[in-house]
Amino acid sequence: MTWTVPPRNLTYRAFRDAVVFIVFPAVLAITHGRNLGWQVNRRALRNTLIVSAIVLPFYVVGSSLPSIRTYYPMWQTSPALVEFLPHTLQQLVVVIAAETYYRGLLCVGVSEEFGFKSVFISPVVYALHHVGKPPIELVLSGPTDVLFGAVDYDSNSILPSIVAHGLGLGLLDWLVMHDPLIPTETVLGWLRWLPITL
């Protein structure tokens, strides 16, 4: 991460991530005959629906938490569609880049050598990438990486994690800019047993 970009500038971040996490892995894949999971098949479509349904409640519940509402959206935007849609599309580039690297290169790309064990290659690195974000997100990042990796491994495609992560992040940004769907007090009551700041 020696190529730094202004932290609040999504355009620069999308460009940098596309170069580092899409172009470089694509070159590695081409030169080494690897599959990054850039394909769509019936299994991938089915798994996309399944994993999206699994993670959707986490985004809805998370959008009610004070730490999430303070942190998101990560980049300046507003609910006005003329501003929110370009924001979401640029954010999707960041998600595609992350999924290409974590699930494409480090999971699907090495699955021929490691089999299902490839699902467990990136969770620690992925979690470290979430340091500085709300504690609940950091705690959930490792298990989420394993879930996304397992689904993408089964699909031989990164489509499921791109859709679940991309749509989820866009939904989260939209939700935190509005009143919570579930009252914050209710969610804090459900999660009060967690030993982390919510």
Beta strands, then each sheet from edge to edge (+ up, - down):
end
